[in-house]
Amino acid sequence: MTQEINASIGPSDAARDWVKILSNYREPNTARSSFELGVTLGAFVLLWALAWQALAISPWLTLAISVCNAAFLLRLFVIQHDCGHSAFLKSRVLCDWLGRIIGIATLTPYDVWRRSHAMHHSSAGNLGRRGIGDVHTLTVAEYLNRTPVKRLLYRLYRHPLVLFGLGPGYLFFLQNRIPLGLTNQAKYWVSSLGTTAVIFAALSVIYYFGGAMPILLIFLPSTLLAATAGVWLFYVQHQFEDTHWEENADWDLHTAALDGSSHYVLPPILQWISGNIGIHHVHHLFSRIPFYRLPEVLREHQVLATSNRMTIKESFQNARLHLWDEKRKKLVSFKQAIAS
C-alpha cells in the first residue's frame, strides 16, 4: 500500500510520506534498551577483565581477546549514537548522561559529537554545506580546478591507508580532544576537555595498577580496531555510486536522506555487532527510531528492504569512488573524472 501511495506523488513528497510512517517506530522499549545496554557493556567489561588476566598467560592471548572486545566497543558507540538522537531511552536527560558516560570508553566527547552529528543529518547531500560531520567530497569540477598540489592532497586524504589506516586513530585520539567547528561555545570545550580529563584519569589508574601492558595490548588495539570499523561504516553509508548530492537550491532534506544513504547488507552477526546501523536510509529518514527496531521496519515495508542495498563486495568497489559528477549524478573514480 505504501509503495502504491509513493508511486503517485513526487520524490520529496514520497520521502516525507515515509517520515509519517516511520514515526510509528520511534518509541523505545525501556526493557529492551536496558537489555541491549547490559549485554553490550557487560561483555565489554568482562572481556577487558579477561584480557587483563590473560597477561599472566600470554600477550598474544590478551591481544586476541582485545580484538574480540572491539566489537562490543563499536556496539557501545552505536548506543551512544542512539542517545545522541534521544532514541535509546524515553528520557532525553538520561540519554544525554548515558551518552556522556559511554563517550569516555569511545573517546568521544558526547555533546560535541551530538552537535556535529546533528549538523551532518541536517545537511547530508547538500553540496553547499559540506565540512562538518561528513567525509569531505569534492565535485569533479572542483577537483579539476585545483592546483596539482591540492589535487595530490585530496588524493592522499581519500586514500584507504589514510581514511581507514591513519584516519581513525587521528580522529578518536587527537581530533576529538578539540571541538573543531564549535570552538566559539564554552559548553563544547567543557564536553571535550572534560571527557579527555576523565579518559586520562582512567588510563592513569590502569597504568598504576597494571603498568603499560594493559594500555598497549588491551586499550589501544580494541580502540583502534573499533574506530576503524566505525569509520568504515560511516564511509559506506553515504559514499556509493548512486548516492545523492544537490546544490542548496535543489536540495531536499528527506529526499537526500532516503536516496543518499545506503542499506548495507551484512551477515547477521555483523549486523548485530554494528547495531543495525547499516539500515542507514531508514535511520536518516527518521533518526528517532531505536537501532533494535530498524529490522522491524524492513520486515514490514518491503520497498525499504530492497532499496539502496549494498553488499560487502560492492562496498569495497565503491571505496574507489571519490568525486561527485554533477552532470551524471554519480560518484566516480579519479580515472573516470579525468576521462570525462
Secondary structure, DSSP 4 states (H G I P E B T S, - for coil): -HHHHHHTS-HHHHHHHHHHHHGGG-PPPHHHHHHHHHHHHHHHHHHHHHHHHHTTT-HHHHHHHHHHHHHHHHHHHHHHHHHHTT-SSS-HHHHHHHHHHHHHHHT--HHHHHHHHHHHHHHTTBGGG-SSSS---EEHHHHHTS-HHHHHHHHHHHSHHIIIIIHHHIIIIIGGGS-TT-TT-HHHHHHHHHHHHHHHHHHHHHHHHH-SHHIIIIIHHHHHHHHHHHHHHHHHTT-STT---B-GGG--HHHHHHHSS-EE---HHHHHHTTTTTBHHHHHH-TTS-GGGHHHHHHH-HHHHSTTEE-HHHHHHHTT--EEETTTTEEE-HHHHHH-
